[in-house]
Amino acid sequence: MLDHALNVPLRFLSNTEIEEIANGGVQEDGNIEFKSALDEGSDADRNSWADGGRLARSAKADLIKAVISFANAYGGTLYLGVKESDDDPKRSAVCP
């Protein structure tokens, strides 16, 4: 089921399929990028952007970099809220 989920547009995935991607050790590559959180700069709440708060300049730059990388290649999917492993190659990892 994981292979199917990786080949379907994100809007068509179920919550279960998204959880499988996040916890399944999926390897990052030129088409898949994981970000566990966005940099909020000096803001105390690192996820205020998810509640309609402001996105820090460094977070915008990080997102733009990922989007440009995908645009220079063949597209891709950016998974926000998915932790990446510390080893190489980077893979999705279970958040504690």
N, C-alpha and C positions, 0 to 999 in steps of 0.2 A: 504494500500500500504506500510505502514511503516513496518509491520510484514514481508512482502515479502522482503523488502530491507535489513533487518537484517539477512536474511537467504541466501543471495546471495553473492558470492565472490565479494570483492570490485571492482575488474576490470570490472565487469559486470553492475555496477550501473551507472545510468544516473546522470547528474548534479542535476536534480530535486530531485531524491531520496537521494542524499548526503545532499542536503539542508534540506530535511525533517528530516533526522537523526540529523543533527546539531541543528535544531530549534525545534525539536519535543519533547524535554524533555525525551529522551531515557535514561534509568537508566544504569549507569556503573555496571558491574558485573564481574565475572571471565573471561568473554569472550569479554568484550567491555571496552576500556579505551580511554579517551579523553585527549588530550593535546592541549591547545590553542597556545602555543609557546614553543620553545626549549630555554633553558638557554644559553645565549651567553657569560656568564661570564662578563668581563668588556667591551666587545665590544659595541660600540655605537648603531649599527644596530642589533636589536634582531632577525631579520629574514634574516641575510646575508647568512645563510646556504641554504635558498631557491633559492638564486641566484648563487649558486655554491661556496659560501664562505666556510670558515672553520667552523667546528662544535666544540664548546668548549668541553673540557674534561667532565665538569659537565653534559652537554647535552648528550654526549655519554653514560655516566654512567646511566642517567635517562632512556634512550632508552633501554639499555642493561637490566636494571632491569625489565622493562615492558615485554621485549621479553622472559627473563628467567621465569617470572611468567607464561606467556602463555605456555612455553615449559613444565613447571612442572605440568600444568593442561591439558587441552584438546585443546589448541590453542586459538586463539582469534583474534580480530581486533583492531588495534591501529589507532585511528582517529587523525591525526595531523591537527591543525588549527581549532579544535572544542573546544569552551570554556565549562568548566564544572561548574555546579552550586556551590554555596557556602554552601548549606545545605546538610544534609545527609539523604538518600543516594545520592551520586553525580549523576547528570543528565546532559545531554547536555543542554546548555543554549544559548540563542540568544546573540550574541556579539553586544555591543552598536555601 
